[in-house]
Amino acid sequence: MTFEPTRAAGLKALADFLPKAGGSYAARRNYDLGAAGHPHVSRLSPWMRHRLVSETEVLRAVLGRHSASAAEKFIQEVYWRTYWKGWLEMRPGVWRQYRDGVAAARNRLATEGGLRRDWEAACTGDTGIDCFDHWARELVATGYLHNHARMWFASIWVFTLRLPWELGADFFLRHLLDGDPASNTLGWRWVAGIQTPGKTYLARPDNIARYTEGRFDPRGQLAEHADPIPAPPPPPRMAAPTGDRPDPALRTGWLMTEDDLLAGFPDLPPGDAGLPLCLMPCDDLRSPLATAPHVRGFTAAAMGDAAARHAGMFAEPVTASGHGRIEQVLDWAATRGLRQVVMPHAPAGPAGDACGDLCKALAAEGIALRRILRPHDARAWPHATHGFFRFKEKIPALLADLGGLRAA
Ligand SMILES: Cc1cc2nc3c(=O)[nH]c(=O)nc-3n(C[C@H](O)[C@H](O)[C@H](O)COP(=O)(O)OP(=O)(O)OC[C@H]3O[C@@H](n4cnc5c(N)ncnc54)[C@H](O)[C@@H]3O)c2cc1C
């Protein structure tokens, strides 16, 4: 199972999956068949997470092939991504709480006897729980895990191995090609009983045996109770971002992070071939530890693909990366005489943090950073006020709007 970091490969994966997006997905999506290559799910997340292929494109393609009711389950799953992003955008403090939690848990590794050994065994797949060890190794080897495996793995990490959930989320974020600050942090919080207070997810041996078609049967090995992990309440909800409007009169450069590798915004100055382009990968900021080489490779190649696809629109790209990324962007902007830098909105997470710092540094030089929101996000995110079940009620109206949205 490989994930080629190009838009063309993402579109091909979408086309190949389309016939299965209806009843077949609804019936079989929970089966994790491992070595069989996960044939019942789309495996589109590495491309969607980087917006090599957008949610709008996926939804449109699915609706071109199936009715909304036949593909209801798949459509809902795509909107889970949108919902988590919107939820975190309105509570960015939860991302900061998570980062603080990772730092605190790493301190515990240094001071609590046995914790480091147990954490290392979990990460290398040496716990003696076959299914868990298999998924730890599958993740490290492929950069992907089936959704059900992610749920089981996280539950075993938290409730059976009793390891800090933040270290598990960090392990995922370092290795998942689709590692996403919203889906990952909130997925782990959901399993641990923090996201929906009091409601935990307990991995059960019979459920694992059934949905792995008997490949694993961890009877007697897993925790039988899952008490919610204590955590501070989320900070008060803020308004969803509305996005900025670029000023067409200003000398402009375009900046991309790995969060959105499609150009094609209606607000982009039209016909401005040769727009200065800066690529600013932030995947090294996913964790205080090193991000896995396959993630670094995917991000770099995906950004290269984006630049190559838009070669007619942008000038030869400059890459700003590592600890000096902010200074490198400042230098790029200054040498080109830019008065504004325009970019797709970088959501809460590593790139969002870096862009917050960048915004201040550019402002000090009299250069505006304008972050444009995609219509899909602008319409959907404000509905992520409560749980998914309330958000879900808005899906028919959001789908009806799709006709009016540009493909991206
Ligand atoms: C603990 C945990 C951690 C997770 N971490 C991540 C992460 O870092 N990045 C990430 O993209 N997803 C994450 N997920 C969500 C989900 O597991 C993956 O999006 C999904 O497995 C991707 O595989 P797929 O493309 O084959 O999914 P499919 O089943 O084919 O679903 C289609 C698309 O819908 C979206 N989707 C499906 N399920 C979810 C979900 N539960 N939450 C959000 N979006 C969803 C994805 O964009 C996916 O590509 C996590 C889930 C859990 C339980």
The ligand as a Gaussian input file, in Angstrom:
#p B3LYP/6-31G(d) Opt

LIG

0 1
 C       -7.502000       8.178000      17.670000
 C       -7.758000       8.657000      16.256000
 C       -6.805000       9.449000      15.623000
 C       -7.044000       9.916000      14.316000
 N       -6.091000      10.704000      13.713000
 C       -6.323000      11.199000      12.477000
 C       -5.375000      12.051000      11.848000
 O       -4.329000      12.406000      12.400000
 N       -5.650000      12.487000      10.583000
 C       -6.796000      12.141000       9.928000
 O       -6.969000      12.556000       8.778000
 N       -7.721000      11.369000      10.509000
 C       -7.526000      10.887000      11.759000
 N       -8.471000      10.078000      12.342000
 C       -9.752000       9.875000      11.648000
 C       -9.860000       8.643000      10.752000
 O       -9.388000       7.505000      11.415000
 C       -9.096000       8.809000       9.420000
 O       -9.437000      10.031000       8.802000
 C       -9.448000       7.676000       8.451000
 O       -9.171000       6.440000       9.040000
 C       -8.667000       7.853000       7.177000
 O       -8.753000       6.697000       6.377000
 P       -9.590000       6.678000       5.039000
 O       -9.241000       7.843000       4.191000
 O       -9.420000       5.326000       4.430000
 O      -11.067000       6.869000       5.614000
 P      -12.500000       6.581000       4.983000
 O      -13.218000       5.662000       5.909000
 O      -12.439000       6.173000       3.561000
 O      -13.230000       7.997000       5.125000
 C      -13.213000       8.972000       4.085000
 C      -12.676000      10.275000       4.613000
 O      -13.510000      10.775000       5.634000
 C      -12.710000      11.425000       6.639000
 N      -12.865000      10.699000       7.899000
 C      -13.256000       9.418000       8.077000
 N      -13.358000       9.117000       9.388000
 C      -13.002000      10.237000      10.044000
 C      -12.901000      10.577000      11.432000
 N      -13.210000       9.722000      12.400000
 N      -12.483000      11.827000      11.762000
 C      -12.176000      12.725000      10.804000
 N      -12.279000      12.459000       9.489000
 C      -12.683000      11.245000       9.113000
 C      -11.276000      11.378000       6.141000
 O      -10.998000      12.548000       5.426000
 C      -11.285000      10.184000       5.212000
 O      -10.280000      10.259000       4.239000
 C       -8.256000       9.577000      13.648000
 C       -9.190000       8.765000      14.298000
 C       -8.950000       8.309000      15.582000
 C       -9.980000       7.424000      16.248000

